[in-house]
């Protein structure tokens, strides 16, 4: 094995880093028509949504898109079982094919307390590292407009990014985990304990030494996404959360998606199942008001399964949804194909790929072009262009549990439900 290490070792490293980075009993709606009470959603696909220049997600039947309702039912059965016995507190699922939603349902409750509100299909979750490709989307808007060039040195946009070998770091390295930056800065815990603003994390990332020669290795890195977001903010003159909202979420109708919790309280969202209840966890863990509100581009996105389904459909559509074109086809292609060449670690710009070494719990049955991402809070979102298939599973049990078995097995169930064209 070469210096990159074994895939298993790499995956365990990333799961550990992700954990440190965080510190309905009815039947599913499978056959289309009028959805039952569990499947009704104000935040995802809408019945009678008007089609425009591009397909939009609408309710459909399994049969009309070449899927098996019985096999889709296995997904609902699995999630009902997991939440009923308490292994998973909350889970929301969306499966769509050819822009027709064939399964959309919530299971469990928002928290583990007695009388907790029931999970809905449009329950809001902190989606952790799914934030990364969404944040990269903000930068890629500026690439589309000719305001940022991926082959430029990072120093062109962030001149204070100084130190040994840093002049060799290109913007594209930040997007494919090949820049040499660490996953987290050495001051990570100290900054969080102090409730430091995001700007202090940026300053620390700018000064932290590189771990290796840029472009020569793959190492999953949250700080690369942070600096990519900083470039987007400086060039656009907008906070990333505002750029994403005005240029992506609003045009696509992703009304429940936000970088940093804005409006809803933490208690109105699905509560991540933390291990223990330490002082650090209460002050700056994934359920703390501080961490939920910060809007860190590597893990602070809040979204619903329906909204993430819309974004994935936009990519399947080549960059548009309904009447809105958000990305160029060229940008969509660049973000969803391997940019790491002969490094043996396929990755797009922001999106993980089917054959990526980490964060690709998309199951074993997808076609080669499958792309998406995983979040340590127990979330996965992917699209398979070969089958025009989308699957979003948001849950509250860490993705590290059993090496992501739930996320991977549900992904397999979704793929196996495809029985026709």
Secondary structure, 3 states (H helix, E strand, C coil): CCCCCCHHHHHHHHHHHHHHHHCCCCCCCCCCCCCCCCCCCCCCCCCCCCCCCECCCEECCCHHHCECHHHHHHHHHHHHHHHHCCCCCEEEEEEEECCEEEEEEEEEECCCCCCCCECCCCCCEECCCHHHHHHHHHHHHHHHCCCCCCCCEHHHCCCCCCCCCHHHCEHHHHHCCCCCCCCCCCCHHHHHHCCCCHHHHHHHHHHCCCCCCCCCCCCCCHHHHHHHHHHHHHHHCCCHHHHHHHHHHHHHCCCCCEECCCCCCHHHCCCCCCCCCCHHHHHHCCCCHHHHHHCCCCCCEEECHHHHHHHHHHHHCCCEEECEECCCHHHHHHHCCCCCHHHCCCCCCCCEECCCCCCCCCCCCCCCCCEEEEECCCEEEEEECCCCEEEEEEECCCCCHHHHHHHHHHHHHHHHCECCC
